[in-house]
Amino acid sequence: MPNESDFFPKKETSIFASAQETAFYNYEKTQNHIKALIAQNYQIGSKLPSIVQLSKELDLSPNTIRKAFNNLAKDGYLRFERGRYGGTFVMDIPETSSPAFKWLAVSPKYVQVYN
């Protein structure tokens, strides 16, 4: 039987939140995640899983994956090929660097505190 904590959100005790969780849209978070996957698991010229397959694995909308892929293609990391042997291919390996900022101060005016 599930605990009560499984149904209710955890209490927030800080006005600070991780920048990765608050400052980016879903497609930007997905884009960063895909960059990390490429850097860790793929070589230049490797074929990535399809948008539908990735959307199921990451539990995201295919449109979110598509937008992230399009942005990565504009940045030169991916290329799309159509046809029988087409797909999404890695063009460049992103550098693994630390994010520009780790934490983001959130205005107490917009923080919802649960008691």
Beta strands, then each sheet from edge to edge (+ up, - down):
strand 1: 16-18
strand 2: 78-81
strand 3: 87-90
strand 4: 103-105
sheet 1: 1+ 4-
sheet 2: 2+ 3-
end
